Amino acid sequence: MKLIPVYMDNGKIQKSFEVIVNDPAMQAASVREIKDSFSKRAIVMDNVTKITDNDIEISKDGGRLTLSASYEKKIPLAGNVGLVIAFNPSASK
């Protein structure tokens, strides 16, 4: 049960990345505009707090926009036992 919220947040991040790279207005946007768009979509609307706009890697190669991030989430299970889950959401067009 403790894993469900973690995976749901990653899904929200992934969805935000996909919406941004598929938005025609974002293809010509600056890095700051792309980060602002992520902040509005994920952080403000979906209450994602696992990553910030500073954690996003943005690249534009040959007109192809790519967004990615890498982060880990530590989940305590019982006593001194826990899980560390690594996520690498990304999207490109």
C-alpha positions in Angstrom: 0.0 0.0 0.0 2.9 2.4 0.6 4.0 2.0 -3.0 0.8 3.2 -4.6 1.2 6.9 -4.0 4.8 6.8 -5.1 3.9 5.2 -8.4 0.9 7.6 -8.8 3.2 10.6 -8.5 5.6 9.2 -11.0 2.7 8.7 -13.4 1.7 12.4 -12.9 5.2 13.5 -13.7 5.3 11.2 -16.8 2.0 12.6 -18.0 3.1 16.2 -17.5 6.2 15.5 -19.6 4.1 13.9 -22.4 1.7 16.8 -22.4 4.5 19.3 -22.6 6.4 17.6 -25.5 3.2 17.1 -27.5 2.2 20.8 -27.1 3.1 22.6 -30.3 3.6 25.9 -28.4 6.4 24.2 -26.3 8.4 23.1 -29.4 9.7 26.7 -29.8 9.6 27.6 -26.1 12.6 28.6 -24.0 13.9 26.4 -21.3 12.4 28.7 -18.7 9.0 28.6 -20.3 9.1 24.8 -20.4 10.0 24.6 -16.7 7.2 27.1 -15.9 4.8 24.9 -17.8 5.9 21.8 -15.8 5.5 23.8 -12.6 2.0 24.8 -13.5 0.9 21.3 -14.7 2.6 19.0 -12.1 3.4 21.0 -9.0 0.4 23.4 -8.9 -2.3 21.3 -10.5 -1.3 17.7 -9.5 0.4 18.6 -6.2 3.6 16.8 -7.2 6.4 17.4 -4.8 8.9 14.7 -5.7 10.7 16.8 -8.2 10.9 20.5 -9.0 11.4 22.3 -12.3 15.1 22.4 -11.5 15.3 18.6 -11.6 14.2 18.4 -15.2 16.7 17.9 -18.0 15.6 19.5 -21.2 17.2 19.0 -24.6 16.3 20.1 -28.1 18.1 18.2 -30.8 17.1 18.9 -34.3 13.8 20.3 -33.3 13.1 17.3 -31.1 12.1 18.2 -27.5 13.0 15.8 -24.8 12.2 16.1 -21.1 13.7 13.7 -18.5 14.4 13.5 -14.8 15.9 11.1 -12.3 14.9 10.8 -8.7 14.7 8.3 -5.9 12.0 7.8 -3.3 12.8 6.1 0.1 9.9 4.2 1.6 10.2 3.0 5.2 8.6 -0.5 5.7 9.2 -1.7 9.2 11.9 -0.8 11.7 15.2 -0.3 9.9 13.9 -2.0 6.7 12.9 0.2 3.7 12.9 0.4 0.0 14.6 2.8 -2.4 12.9 3.1 -5.7 14.6 4.9 -8.6 12.4 6.7 -11.2 13.5 8.0 -14.6 10.5 9.6 -16.3 11.1 10.9 -19.8 9.2 11.9 -22.9 10.3 13.1 -26.3 8.7 14.1 -29.6 
